[in-house]
Amino acid sequence: MALKITDSCISCDVCVFECPNQAISLGEEIYVIDPERCTECVGHHETPQCVAVCPVDCIVPDPERREERELLYQKYLRLTKTRR
C-alpha cells in the first residue's frame, strides 16, 4: 500500500530527499505523499526510505491505498520507464 504522512509531521523535510520517486511534497501544512508515485521504495530499496529517516515516525501505511508488492513493483517500472 502507499504510505501517508500523519498530522504529527514536523515538516523537517528530511523525507523529501530520500524518496527515489519524488512522491513527497509540501502540502498546505505538512508534507504529503502522492499515492500515484509512492512505491514504498519497491524497486529501489528493501524498506521505505522516508520511514527510515523520519525523526517522529509519522509516515505510516495508508489503509485507503492497499497495494500488493507486485502492484508496487509495476508502478516502479512505469515510473522509471518515463525517466529513461
Backbone as a ProteinNet text record, in pm:
[ID]
protein_1_A
[PRIMARY]
MALKITDSCISCDVCVFECPNQAISLGEEIYVIDPERCTECVGHHETPQCVAVCPVDCIVPDPERREERELLYQKYLRLTKTRR
[TERTIARY]
83.4	0	87.3	35.1	108.2	118.3	210.3	229.7	162.7	141.8	89.1	160.6	156.7	219.4	108.9	124	20.8	41	-55.7	-52.4	62.4	130.5	242.1	370.6	362.4	475.9	522.5	654.7	711.5	770.2	743	788	938.8	1012.5	1158.7	1218.9	1147.2	1180.6	1288	1326.9	1427.8	1378.9	1252.2	1196.4	1198	1184.5	1175.5	1296.4	1413.8	1537.7	1565	1496.9	1516.5	1426	1320.1	1222.2	1275.2	1297.7	1350.3	1247.2	1120.5	1014.5	960.6	1019.8	975.4	826.6	784.3	643	606.1	704.9	678.6	694	593.6	598.1	531.3	553	494.2	348.2	261.9	119.3	87.3	-37.3	-77.1	-12.9	-4.7	51.9	166.9	160.8	264.5	300	401.9	438	333.3	317.5	221.1	290.1	233	285.6	183.3	227.9	143.1	130.4	12.8	-1.7	21.8	11.6	36.4	185.5	269.2	413.8	480.7	410.7	469.2	470.3	589	603.8	659.1	662.5	724.4	869.3	929.2	1067.5	1090.7	983.1	996.3	1066.2	1166.4	1244.4	1369.4	1371.8	1487.7	1559.7	1484	1539.8	1455.8	1510.5	1438.1	1327.8	1347.5	1249.6	1222.5	1106.8	1076.7	1176.2	1245.6	1349.6	1294.8	1177.7	1118.6	1089	1038.7	1009.2	1137.8	1243.1	1371	1431.2	1410.2	1473.7	1382.7	1254.5	1160.5	1190.2	1219.6	1254.8	1136.1	1012.8	895.8	802.2	846.6	768.1	625.3	612.5	478.7	439.9	519.4	488	440	315.9	250.3	182.8	151.1	74.6	-62.5	-104.5	-234.4	-338	-428.9	-527.1	-623.7	-630.1	-716	-651.5	-521.5	-446	-374	-447.6	-387.2	-331.9	-202.7	-137.9	-40.3	-51	42.1	178.4	280.6	417.6	428.6	360.9	366.8	310.9	202.5	145.5	241.3	305.3	404.7	521.7	562.1	671.7	631.4	509	460.1	458.1	420.3	421.4	565	658.1	800.6	847.3	812.7	852.9	795.9	670.8	606.5	675.1	704.3	767.2	910.7	986.6	1125.4	1137.1	1039.7	1040.9	1032.7	956.4	939.7	1063.9	1152.3	1275.2	1388.2	1378.6	1490.6	1490.8
-118.1	0	123.7	230.9	356.9	404.3	491.8	546.9	682.9	728.1	863	924.1	1054.3	1128.8	1179.1	1153.6	1191.7	1335.7	1382.5	1518.8	1544.6	1440.9	1462.3	1503.2	1520.2	1566.7	1703.3	1717.7	1844.9	1925.9	1880.7	1948.7	1971.9	1871.9	1883.4	1865.5	1809.8	1785.2	1679.6	1604.4	1500.7	1393.6	1359.2	1252.8	1289.2	1415.2	1459.9	1413.7	1428	1396.9	1247.2	1168.2	1023.6	951.2	1015.4	948.8	936.5	814	796.8	824.8	834	856.8	998.9	1083.9	1222.9	1229.9	1144.5	1136.4	1227.3	1287.9	1368.1	1516.3	1593.8	1738.4	1809	1936.7	2015.3	2042.6	2003.6	2030.6	2164.6	2186.3	2313.9	2336.4	2231.4	2245.6	2150.4	2031.1	1930.7	1869.7	1784.3	1714.6	1609	1580.1	1481	1386.1	1267.7	1167.5	1145.2	1156.4	1130.2	978.8	922.6	777.4	719.4	802.5	755.2	738	799	789.7	705.4	679.3	604.2	454.7	395	250.4	186.6	261.7	216.6	176.3	236.6	215.2	79.3	6.2	-120.1	-89.9	-169.5	-149.2	-66.2	7.5	90.8	40.7	13.3	-24.6	-134.7	-198.9	-304.6	-250.1	-130.1	-69.1	74.4	129	268.7	363.5	439.3	527	644.1	692.7	803.6	761.4	638.6	585.3	573.5	527.4	506	635.2	747.4	871.7	965	934.9	1024	1028.6	1148.6	1157.7	1145.1	1155.4	1147.7	1031.3	942.2	824.1	858.2	955.7	998.5	945.6	855.9	800.5	656.9	634.5	506.2	454.2	324.1	271.4	339.1	368.3	430.5	320.6	300.4	192.6	212.6	333.4	362.7	319.3	289.8	258.7	124.8	18.6	-114	-158.9	-189	-234.5	-346.3	-455.8	-566.6	-529.2	-601	-573.9	-577.2	-670.6	-679.9	-553.7	-500.4	-377.1	-260	-257	-152.1	-164	-286.5	-306.7	-262.7	-291.6	-247.6	-94.8	-31.9	114.5	166.7	100.7	135.9	128.3	18.8	3.3	114.8	148	255.6	389.9	417.6	544.9	556.1	448.4	454.4	450.2	393.3	391	532.9	619.7	756.4	840.6	795.7	871.9	838.6	727.4	683	748.3
0	0	0	-45.7	-42.6	101.7	124	257.2	267.1	390.4	411.5	530.8	537.2	645.9	736.5	865.7	962.3	1010.9	1087.2	1140	1236.9	1280	1371.7	1298.4	1166.4	1086.1	1136.7	1150.4	1195.7	1078.8	958.1	835.2	832.1	871.6	872.9	733.8	641.1	500.5	475.9	576.6	559.8	461.7	468.8	384.8	236.4	206.1	66.5	-13.7	43.3	-27.8	-36.1	45.1	44.8	-53.6	-100.3	-186.8	-330.1	-376.5	-512.2	-621.4	-584.8	-683	-682.2	-602.8	-591.2	-559.9	-466	-429.3	-312.9	-248.9	-129.7	-161.7	-121.1	-143.4	-25.9	-17.5	89.5	59.1	152.1	139.9	202.3	236.4	296.2	432.2	513.2	647.2	674.2	617.6	637.4	502.8	503.4	380.3	348.7	220.5	175	76.8	64	-28.4	-138.7	-262.4	-378	-393.5	-370.1	-376.4	-516.1	-618	-754.7	-781.3	-698.4	-715.6	-607.4	-499.3	-388.2	-418.4	-414.9	-432	-305.1	-196.2	-71.5	-97.3	-195.5	-238.6	-303.3	-334.1	-406.9	-539.2	-571.8	-693.5	-669.6	-560.1	-526.9	-401.9	-296.8	-166.8	-103.6	-4.1	67.5	157.6	209.3	300	257.4	292.1	258.6	326.4	247.1	299.1	379.2	342.9	417.8	561.4	576.5	710	790.1	725.3	793.2	849	780.5	823.9	903.7	909.9	978.4	1129	1182.8	1324.4	1419.8	1369	1456.9	1422.3	1336.9	1299.7	1257.4	1168.8	1125.7	987.9	930.4	798.9	818	778.8	805.3	678.2	675.2	561.3	553.5	433.5	410.6	390	485.5	472.4	354.7	302.6	187.6	55.9	58.4	-63.1	-51.6	-37	-25.1	-160.9	-163.5	-286.1	-251.1	-320.7	-301.2	-358.3	-314.9	-359.8	-512.5	-577.6	-723.7	-790	-737	-790.8	-768.7	-652.8	-625.6	-723.1	-753.6	-848.5	-989	-1029	-1160	-1167.9	-1057.6	-1052.9	-1066.1	-996.5	-1007.1	-1152.5	-1221.1	-1361.2	-1447.5	-1426.2	-1503	-1477.1	-1350.8	-1314.9	-1367	-1359.3	-1403	-1554.1	-1621.5	-1767.9	-1823.7	-1759.5	-1808.6	-1784.5	-1696.7	-1667.5	-1761.8	-1832.2	-1916.4	-2050.4
[MASK]
++++++++++++++++++++++++++++++++++++++++++++++++++++++++++++++++++++++++++++++++++++

